[in-house]
Amino acid sequence: MPAHNEISVVTGAFGFTGKYIVRRLLSRGNSVRTLTDHPERLDPFGGTVEVSPFNFADRSALVRSLRGASTLYNTYWVRFPYRQVTYEEALANTRVLLGAAEDAGLRRIVHLSITNPSEESPHAYFRGKAIVEREIRASRLSHAILRPTVIFGTEDILINNIAWFLRRFPLFFVPGSGDYRLQPVFVEDVAVEAGEREDNTTIDAVGPETFTFEALVRRVAEQLGSRAKIIHATPRLALTLSDIVGRMVRDVILTRDELEGLMANLLVSESEPTGRTSFSSWLEANSATVGKRYASELARRYRAAK
C-alpha cells in the first residue's frame, strides 16, 4: 500500500471491489479520490473521499482530477455492452485514463483484470482485458496487474443471484455438464493484494477453494436449506431462461460470453492461491442474508432498473 498521507485515486469507489480498496486505503491514513460514472450516488465514506466524474471526453479535466496523486487503482471496465457503452468504448476510455495518469505524473497503476485473458480469445470480455494489460505494460507507469476470478462478498452479483434463484424458484438449471470449474476469491483478499507489491507484476488473485459449477450451486443450496431441484439444461436453454427472468427483473443475468468463458474453465488458475478466505466459510457465516435480494447489474451501473 502507499505510504501514509499519499493520495490515491480509485475508480468506482462506490461500487463493489473499489469500495473495499478504498476502505483499506483509508484505514492506513491515505487520502483517497475517486473517479466515477455516478458522482451523485450515496457516499458510504461520509465525505472523506473526494469525488470527480470520469470526464473521458475532457482529458484536461481528467488530468486535473488525477494530479497530485501517486497511485491509480483501476477497476473500470464493463461487464457487457449496453446501449451506447461497448467494449470498444471501454477500451478507448481506458486509453484516455492511462494517458491522463501519465500526464498527471502518477507513478503507479494497480489494475484489476481477469484470469486467463488473451488477445486471441473468442470472448470479447477476455480479449479486451488482455489488450488493456498490454497497454498498461507499455505505459510509463509502474504496475501491478491483478487477475481475479469470481469475486465474492456481501455485495457481489454472481453468488448472490445464484442464492436468490435457489431461494425463489423450484428449479435451478445448470448449463451443460456443470463440471467446469471456478475458483472464487473474497473481495477483501483482493483489496489486500491490490497494495501488497511495489514491483512490476502480474498475478492471479484467486481463492483457496476450487469447485465445479454444479458443486458450488449445490453447496449454496445446502447452506440455504433450498428445496430447489437442480437439473441440467443445454447452454442455449439456460441462456433463454435467464433472459426470460432478466426481463422480469429488468437486468442482464447472464451473457453468452460469460457462460462460454465459465464453461471453458477461464475462471480458475494454476497459480498458488493468494486469498485466505474460503468461500465455504464465508457462505456458512452469511447464509442467512446471501440471496435475500436480487442484485441488479443495470441498477448498479446504469440506474436503469430499481
Stockholm file with secondary structure:
# STOCKHOLM 1.0

chainA/1-306         MPAHNEISVVTGAFGFTGKYIVRRLLSRGNSVRTLTDHPERLDPFGGTVEVSPFNFADRSALVRSLRGASTLYNTYWVRFPYRQVTYEEALANTRVLLGAAEDAGLRRIVHLSITNPSEESPHAYFRGKAIVEREIRASRLSHAILRPTVIFGTEDILINNIAWFLRRFPLFFVPGSGDYRLQPVFVEDVAVEAGEREDNTTIDAVGPETFTFEALVRRVAEQLGSRAKIIHATPRLALTLSDIVGRMVRDVILTRDELEGLMANLLVSESEPTGRTSFSSWLEANSATVGKRYASELARRYRAAK
#=GR chainA/1-306 SS CCCTTCEEEEETTTSHHHHHHHHHHHHTTCEEEEEESCTTSCCTTTTCEEEEECCTTCHHHHHHHHTTCSEEEECCCCSSCBTTBCHHHHHHHHHHHHHHHHHTTCCEEEEECCSSCCTTCSSHHHHHHHHHHHHHHHSSSEEEEEEESSEESTTCSHHHHHHHHHHHCSEEEEETTSCCEECCEEHHHHHHHHTSCCSSEEEEECCSCCEEHHHHHHHHHHHHTCCCEEEEECHHHHHHHHHHHHHHHTSCCCCHHHHHHHHTTTBCCSSCCCCCCCHHHHHHHHTTTTTSSCCCHHHHHTCCCC
#=GC SS_cons         CCCTTCEEEEETTTSHHHHHHHHHHHHTTCEEEEEESCTTSCCTTTTCEEEEECCTTCHHHHHHHHTTCSEEEECCCCSSCBTTBCHHHHHHHHHHHHHHHHHTTCCEEEEECCSSCCTTCSSHHHHHHHHHHHHHHHSSSEEEEEEESSEESTTCSHHHHHHHHHHHCSEEEEETTSCCEECCEEHHHHHHHHTSCCSSEEEEECCSCCEEHHHHHHHHHHHHTCCCEEEEECHHHHHHHHHHHHHHHTSCCCCHHHHHHHHTTTBCCSSCCCCCCCHHHHHHHHTTTTTSSCCCHHHHHTCCCC
//
